[in-house]
Structures are given as C-alpha cells and as structure tokens.
Amino acid sequence: MDQIDQRLLRLLQQRTRLSGEIGRTKRRHGADIYVPDRERELLARMAQRADGKLPAGAVGAIFREILSSSRAAQGQAPIGVVDRYGRGGKARQVRHWQRDDVASILRAARCHFGASDRFVTVPDWRELARRLRSGRLAIGLLTFDDLIVALLDPYAGGLNVIGDFLPSDGRPGLASLIFVVQPAKPAQVGNRALILIECKPTANAVKSRVTAMPRAPKLVELAPLPGRAKACLAALTFAQPVTREVLAGLGGTLLGIYPASESYGG
C-alpha cells in the first residue's frame, strides 16, 4: 500500500510539473487556464473508465482536486465573488441560503472548484467586471440576485455566463444557482442556454415559443426579474448540444450557452 501511495504521489508531482509548463505556454498566447468544457469532459471520461469499481462521486472529487491543483500550477488568477455586505455596503433582503456574509458562497465554490483555487471578494459586480476584463480575475461568481443587478445595469455589456452550479444548501431552481461568468466571447456550443427575455405575459409567451422550436428542450425554467413585470430569465436544457442559431427564434438576449452541470440542469 505504501508503495502505491508513493507512486501516486510521484505521478501527481509529474502532472504538476507538466501543468506548470502548459501554464507558461497558455500565458504566452493569452489562452484561458480554466476551460470548463475540457475539464467536464475529463471528469466524465474518468468516471466512465472507473467502470463502477470506484464510486462515481469519489472519482469526481479526486479529479476535481487534481484539476484545481493543475490550475494553481498553471498560475490561474483568483476567482472573484461579489460580497455586497462587505466594506460597509448595504444589500436588500436575499434568498434563504444567502446569508449576510459570503461564507456560504465560498463554501459552495471551494467544493465545486477545489481547495487549490484562490478566491477574492469584491464589493459589487462592476468591480468584478473590471477585474475580469483586466485579467486580475480568471472567472467571477454571481448569485441570481447579483446576476439580475448586472443585467439591469447599462454597464452589463460583455457579460457571458459559462456555467452554473447549485450549492448543497440551495433548493433546485434558478434563484438558488451560482452563475460562472467571464468577459464576453462568442457563444459556445452546449446543452444549456441562459436567455433574458422581455415579453408579456412572460411565461405563456416563452412556453409558446419553446414548443415551436425545431428542437424542443427537455427542461425549461423561468425566473421573473424583480421590478420588471415584462421580463424573465429563461434557462433551457437540451438533450443534445445546441448553437446560437437554434435559439434565434426565441428572441431576447443570449447570456450564454454551456454544458449543463453534473449536479443540476441535466
């Protein structure tokens, strides 16, 4: 057993050295260190190769930490989290799992990403956007409330959602999700789409449009925007990956196309 542990350790050290070399290459070419599609593919492949001989949850947890260590070795910038309660800021009433500090979000984020990732808090989403665009942050995390604040702000141009995940203490639904954001890039192919739709009546209009789509989603979620009776956030999860063209008939503002998370949305 000791020999196996030593071999595992040596292999992890070798992987870390290679990750450092890859990180230097990525930085020279301005490439992203965090590539969620690639990481999701790796996790799925490893779980499949385990062939049931190891619990899927254990395989996922082990490789999440390996990937977290790899991102750190590549020199990834910190992950930004909005703390509207920090630095003397005021915030409105928030949902059941969002406390008057950012501890619950950070716990969920460390579980989702890994122990080697670094996290920093910023006072508002505008500061988050500034640091993302300057490269001081790799990605940002927004709660539903923070995402709505960003969407209702004219400064929101350039926001791109690349993923979401559900905290362990959150109830299923858009209002409990944490959204992963980056500066805007061309929409990626994925089986989950997040769209800001303005229409009335919102729910009926969206459902009518969805049923008329050439490829109907298997899951449709709607969340009204506080203070805007004619707007909602729509999350569509498809059985197969889709492109921007498939969603064109829905109208609205496409905020992101990305793979559904392992624990939510499919």
QUIKA-V927983 format. One record per residue. N is the residue number from 1. RES is the residue in one small letter. PHI is phi in degrees with one decimal (* if undefined). BURIAL is I if it has 24 or more other ideal C-beta (glycine too) atoms within 12 Angstrom, else O. D_CENTER is the distance of its C-alpha to the mean C-alpha in whole Angstrom. Layout:
n=N res=RES phi=PHI burial=BURIAL d_center=D_CENTER
n=N res=RES phi=PHI burial=BURIAL d_center=D_CENTER
This chain:
n=1 res=m phi=* burial=O d_center=38
n=2 res=d phi=-60.8 burial=O d_center=38
n=3 res=q phi=-65.1 burial=O d_center=38
n=4 res=i phi=-63.6 burial=O d_center=35
n=5 res=d phi=-61.1 burial=O d_center=33
n=6 res=q phi=-63.8 burial=O d_center=35
n=7 res=r phi=-65.8 burial=O d_center=34
n=8 res=l phi=-59.1 burial=O d_center=30
n=9 res=l phi=-63.2 burial=O d_center=30
n=10 res=r phi=-63.5 burial=O d_center=32
n=11 res=l phi=-65.0 burial=O d_center=29
n=12 res=l phi=-66.1 burial=O d_center=26
n=13 res=q phi=-64.5 burial=O d_center=28
n=14 res=q phi=-63.7 burial=O d_center=29
n=15 res=r phi=-63.2 burial=O d_center=25
n=16 res=t phi=-65.9 burial=I d_center=24
n=17 res=r phi=-62.5 burial=O d_center=27
n=18 res=l phi=-64.1 burial=O d_center=26
n=19 res=s phi=-62.5 burial=I d_center=22
n=20 res=g phi=-62.0 burial=O d_center=24
n=21 res=e phi=-66.2 burial=O d_center=26
n=22 res=i phi=-63.5 burial=I d_center=23
n=23 res=g phi=-61.8 burial=I d_center=21
n=24 res=r phi=-63.4 burial=O d_center=25
n=25 res=t phi=-65.2 burial=O d_center=25
n=26 res=k phi=-61.5 burial=I d_center=21
n=27 res=r phi=-66.2 burial=O d_center=22
n=28 res=r phi=-62.1 burial=O d_center=25
n=29 res=h phi=-99.5 burial=O d_center=24
n=30 res=g phi=68.8 burial=O d_center=21
n=31 res=a phi=-85.2 burial=O d_center=18
n=32 res=d phi=-70.0 burial=I d_center=15
n=33 res=i phi=-82.0 burial=I d_center=15
n=34 res=y phi=-86.8 burial=I d_center=11
n=35 res=v phi=-122.9 burial=I d_center=11
n=36 res=p phi=-59.6 burial=I d_center=8
n=37 res=d phi=-61.2 burial=O d_center=11
n=38 res=r phi=-65.1 burial=O d_center=14
n=39 res=e phi=-68.1 burial=I d_center=12
n=40 res=r phi=-63.6 burial=I d_center=12
n=41 res=e phi=-62.2 burial=O d_center=15
n=42 res=l phi=-63.0 burial=O d_center=17
n=43 res=l phi=-60.2 burial=I d_center=16
n=44 res=a phi=-65.0 burial=O d_center=17
n=45 res=r phi=-66.1 burial=O d_center=20
n=46 res=m phi=-67.3 burial=O d_center=21
n=47 res=a phi=-64.2 burial=I d_center=21
n=48 res=q phi=-68.3 burial=O d_center=23
n=49 res=r phi=-70.8 burial=O d_center=25
n=50 res=a phi=-65.6 burial=O d_center=26
n=51 res=d phi=56.0 burial=O d_center=28
n=52 res=g phi=77.7 burial=O d_center=28
n=53 res=k phi=-78.7 burial=O d_center=30
n=54 res=l phi=-127.3 burial=O d_center=27
n=55 res=p phi=-60.1 burial=O d_center=24
n=56 res=a phi=-57.6 burial=O d_center=21
n=57 res=g phi=-63.0 burial=O d_center=19
n=58 res=a phi=-69.2 burial=O d_center=21
n=59 res=v phi=-61.3 burial=I d_center=21
n=60 res=g phi=-61.0 burial=I d_center=17
n=61 res=a phi=-64.7 burial=O d_center=17
n=62 res=i phi=-63.4 burial=O d_center=20
n=63 res=f phi=-76.5 burial=I d_center=18
n=64 res=r phi=-61.4 burial=I d_center=15
n=65 res=e phi=-69.7 burial=I d_center=17
n=66 res=i phi=-63.9 burial=I d_center=19
n=67 res=l phi=-66.4 burial=I d_center=16
n=68 res=s phi=-61.8 burial=I d_center=15
n=69 res=s phi=-63.4 burial=I d_center=19
n=70 res=s phi=-65.7 burial=I d_center=18
n=71 res=r phi=-62.8 burial=I d_center=16
n=72 res=a phi=-65.2 burial=I d_center=18
n=73 res=a phi=-64.6 burial=I d_center=21
n=74 res=q phi=-81.0 burial=I d_center=20
n=75 res=g phi=84.2 burial=I d_center=20
n=76 res=q phi=-64.2 burial=I d_center=16
n=77 res=a phi=-66.7 burial=I d_center=16
n=78 res=p phi=-64.2 burial=I d_center=15
n=79 res=i phi=-97.9 burial=I d_center=11
n=80 res=g phi=-94.3 burial=I d_center=12
n=81 res=v phi=-129.1 burial=I d_center=12
n=82 res=v phi=-77.6 burial=I d_center=14
n=83 res=d phi=-119.5 burial=I d_center=17
n=84 res=r phi=-68.4 burial=I d_center=19
n=85 res=y phi=-96.2 burial=I d_center=22
n=86 res=g phi=-79.6 burial=O d_center=23
n=87 res=r phi=54.9 burial=O d_center=25
n=88 res=g phi=77.6 burial=O d_center=27
n=89 res=g phi=-74.5 burial=O d_center=25
n=90 res=k phi=-109.7 burial=O d_center=25
n=91 res=a phi=-144.7 burial=I d_center=23
n=92 res=r phi=-78.7 burial=O d_center=24
n=93 res=q phi=-59.1 burial=O d_center=24
n=94 res=v phi=-119.6 burial=I d_center=20
n=95 res=r phi=-76.0 burial=I d_center=19
n=96 res=h phi=-55.2 burial=O d_center=20
n=97 res=w phi=-99.1 burial=I d_center=18
n=98 res=q phi=-92.1 burial=I d_center=17
n=99 res=r phi=-83.1 burial=O d_center=20
n=100 res=d phi=-82.8 burial=O d_center=22
n=101 res=d phi=-143.6 burial=O d_center=20
n=102 res=v phi=-100.3 burial=I d_center=17
n=103 res=a phi=-60.3 burial=O d_center=18
n=104 res=s phi=-66.9 burial=I d_center=16
n=105 res=i phi=-67.4 burial=I d_center=13
n=106 res=l phi=-65.5 burial=I d_center=14
n=107 res=r phi=-60.3 burial=O d_center=15
n=108 res=a phi=-63.6 burial=I d_center=12
n=109 res=a phi=-66.7 burial=I d_center=10
n=110 res=r phi=-64.3 burial=I d_center=13
n=111 res=c phi=-69.0 burial=I d_center=13
n=112 res=h phi=-73.7 burial=I d_center=10
n=113 res=f phi=-97.8 burial=I d_center=10
n=114 res=g phi=139.4 burial=I d_center=14
n=115 res=a phi=-72.7 burial=O d_center=17
n=116 res=s phi=-87.2 burial=I d_center=17
n=117 res=d phi=-74.5 burial=I d_center=14
n=118 res=r phi=-100.1 burial=I d_center=16
n=119 res=f phi=-127.3 burial=I d_center=14
n=120 res=v phi=-131.2 burial=I d_center=16
n=121 res=t phi=-102.4 burial=I d_center=17
n=122 res=v phi=-128.0 burial=I d_center=18
n=123 res=p phi=-75.4 burial=I d_center=20
n=124 res=d phi=-158.1 burial=I d_center=18
n=125 res=w phi=-72.0 burial=I d_center=15
n=126 res=r phi=-64.2 burial=I d_center=18
n=127 res=e phi=-64.8 burial=I d_center=18
n=128 res=l phi=-58.8 burial=I d_center=15
n=129 res=a phi=-63.0 burial=I d_center=15
n=130 res=r phi=-61.6 burial=O d_center=18
n=131 res=r phi=-71.1 burial=I d_center=17
n=132 res=l phi=-63.5 burial=I d_center=14
n=133 res=r phi=-68.4 burial=O d_center=17
n=134 res=s phi=-84.6 burial=O d_center=20
n=135 res=g phi=86.8 burial=O d_center=18
n=136 res=r phi=-73.5 burial=O d_center=18
n=137 res=l phi=-124.6 burial=I d_center=14
n=138 res=a phi=-80.0 burial=I d_center=12
n=139 res=i phi=-145.4 burial=I d_center=9
n=140 res=g phi=-125.9 burial=I d_center=8
n=141 res=l phi=-118.5 burial=I d_center=7
n=142 res=l phi=-126.5 burial=I d_center=9
n=143 res=t phi=-72.7 burial=I d_center=10
n=144 res=f phi=-57.2 burial=I d_center=12
n=145 res=d phi=-60.4 burial=I d_center=15
n=146 res=d phi=-67.5 burial=I d_center=14
n=147 res=l phi=-63.4 burial=I d_center=12
n=148 res=i phi=-64.0 burial=I d_center=15
n=149 res=v phi=-57.6 burial=I d_center=17
n=150 res=a phi=-64.9 burial=I d_center=16
n=151 res=l phi=-66.8 burial=I d_center=16
n=152 res=l phi=-86.1 burial=O d_center=20
n=153 res=d phi=-100.9 burial=O d_center=21
n=154 res=p phi=-57.6 burial=O d_center=22
n=155 res=y phi=-76.2 burial=O d_center=21
n=156 res=a phi=-71.7 burial=I d_center=17
n=157 res=g phi=-53.7 burial=O d_center=18
n=158 res=g phi=99.4 burial=O d_center=16
n=159 res=l phi=-78.6 burial=I d_center=13
n=160 res=n phi=-137.5 burial=I d_center=10
n=161 res=v phi=-85.9 burial=I d_center=7
n=162 res=i phi=-115.1 burial=I d_center=5
n=163 res=g phi=177.2 burial=I d_center=3
n=164 res=d phi=-152.3 burial=I d_center=4
n=165 res=f phi=-152.0 burial=I d_center=6
n=166 res=l phi=-105.1 burial=I d_center=10
n=167 res=p phi=-61.1 burial=I d_center=12
n=168 res=s phi=-63.1 burial=O d_center=15
n=169 res=d phi=-101.0 burial=O d_center=17
n=170 res=g phi=-103.0 burial=I d_center=15
n=171 res=r phi=-84.6 burial=O d_center=17
n=172 res=p phi=-54.7 burial=O d_center=15
n=173 res=g phi=140.0 burial=O d_center=15
n=174 res=l phi=-57.6 burial=I d_center=13
n=175 res=a phi=-66.4 burial=I d_center=14
n=176 res=s phi=-102.1 burial=I d_center=13
n=177 res=l phi=-76.0 burial=I d_center=9
n=178 res=i phi=-107.1 burial=I d_center=7
n=179 res=f phi=-101.7 burial=I d_center=5
n=180 res=v phi=-96.6 burial=I d_center=3
n=181 res=v phi=-126.5 burial=I d_center=6
n=182 res=q phi=-139.5 burial=I d_center=9
n=183 res=p phi=-57.0 burial=I d_center=13
n=184 res=a phi=-58.0 burial=O d_center=14
n=185 res=k phi=-139.6 burial=O d_center=15
n=186 res=p phi=-54.4 burial=O d_center=16
n=187 res=a phi=-57.3 burial=I d_center=14
n=188 res=q phi=-87.4 burial=I d_center=13
n=189 res=v phi=-80.8 burial=O d_center=15
n=190 res=g phi=-170.5 burial=I d_center=13
n=191 res=n phi=-104.7 burial=I d_center=14
n=192 res=r phi=-134.8 burial=I d_center=11
n=193 res=a phi=-125.2 burial=I d_center=12
n=194 res=l phi=-116.5 burial=I d_center=11
n=195 res=i phi=-133.3 burial=I d_center=15
n=196 res=l phi=-93.9 burial=I d_center=17
n=197 res=i phi=-118.9 burial=I d_center=20
n=198 res=e phi=-116.9 burial=I d_center=23
n=199 res=c phi=-166.9 burial=I d_center=26
n=200 res=k phi=-147.5 burial=O d_center=29
n=201 res=p phi=-74.4 burial=O d_center=29
n=202 res=t phi=-57.6 burial=I d_center=25
n=203 res=a phi=-61.3 burial=O d_center=25
n=204 res=n phi=-64.2 burial=O d_center=28
n=205 res=a phi=-64.0 burial=O d_center=27
n=206 res=v phi=-64.4 burial=I d_center=24
n=207 res=k phi=-62.2 burial=O d_center=25
n=208 res=s phi=-64.0 burial=O d_center=28
n=209 res=r phi=-66.7 burial=I d_center=26
n=210 res=v phi=-64.4 burial=I d_center=24
n=211 res=t phi=-66.7 burial=O d_center=27
n=212 res=a phi=-87.7 burial=O d_center=28
n=213 res=m phi=-69.2 burial=I d_center=26
n=214 res=p phi=-65.7 burial=O d_center=27
n=215 res=r phi=-130.6 burial=O d_center=24
n=216 res=a phi=-73.2 burial=O d_center=23
n=217 res=p phi=-72.9 burial=I d_center=20
n=218 res=k phi=-87.3 burial=O d_center=20
n=219 res=l phi=-145.5 burial=O d_center=18
n=220 res=v phi=-125.2 burial=I d_center=18
n=221 res=e phi=-122.4 burial=I d_center=17
n=222 res=l phi=-125.7 burial=I d_center=18
n=223 res=a phi=-136.1 burial=I d_center=18
n=224 res=p phi=-66.9 burial=I d_center=20
n=225 res=l phi=-90.6 burial=I d_center=20
n=226 res=p phi=-56.2 burial=O d_center=22
n=227 res=g phi=83.6 burial=O d_center=25
n=228 res=r phi=-133.5 burial=O d_center=25
n=229 res=a phi=-65.1 burial=O d_center=27
n=230 res=k phi=-105.4 burial=O d_center=26
n=231 res=a phi=-141.2 burial=I d_center=22
n=232 res=c phi=-151.6 burial=I d_center=19
n=233 res=l phi=-99.4 burial=I d_center=16
n=234 res=a phi=-117.7 burial=I d_center=16
n=235 res=a phi=-116.1 burial=I d_center=13
n=236 res=l phi=-114.2 burial=I d_center=15
n=237 res=t phi=-114.5 burial=I d_center=15
n=238 res=f phi=-106.3 burial=I d_center=17
n=239 res=a phi=-70.3 burial=O d_center=19
n=240 res=q phi=-125.7 burial=O d_center=19
n=241 res=p phi=-58.5 burial=I d_center=17
n=242 res=v phi=-127.5 burial=I d_center=18
n=243 res=t phi=-120.6 burial=O d_center=18
n=244 res=r phi=-56.7 burial=O d_center=19
n=245 res=e phi=-62.9 burial=O d_center=22
n=246 res=v phi=-63.9 burial=I d_center=22
n=247 res=l phi=-94.2 burial=I d_center=20
n=248 res=a phi=-59.4 burial=O d_center=23
n=249 res=g phi=-69.4 burial=O d_center=25
n=250 res=l phi=-76.4 burial=I d_center=23
n=251 res=g phi=71.9 burial=O d_center=23
n=252 res=g phi=80.3 burial=I d_center=21
n=253 res=t phi=-107.8 burial=I d_center=18
n=254 res=l phi=-76.7 burial=I d_center=15
n=255 res=l phi=-95.5 burial=I d_center=12
n=256 res=g phi=168.4 burial=I d_center=10
n=257 res=i phi=-123.2 burial=I d_center=11
n=258 res=y phi=-156.4 burial=I d_center=9
n=259 res=p phi=-66.5 burial=I d_center=10
n=260 res=a phi=-64.1 burial=I d_center=9
n=261 res=s phi=-68.4 burial=I d_center=8
n=262 res=e phi=-66.1 burial=I d_center=11
n=263 res=s phi=-103.5 burial=I d_center=12
n=264 res=y phi=-157.3 burial=I d_center=11
n=265 res=g phi=70.2 burial=I d_center=12
n=266 res=g phi=125.3 burial=I d_center=14
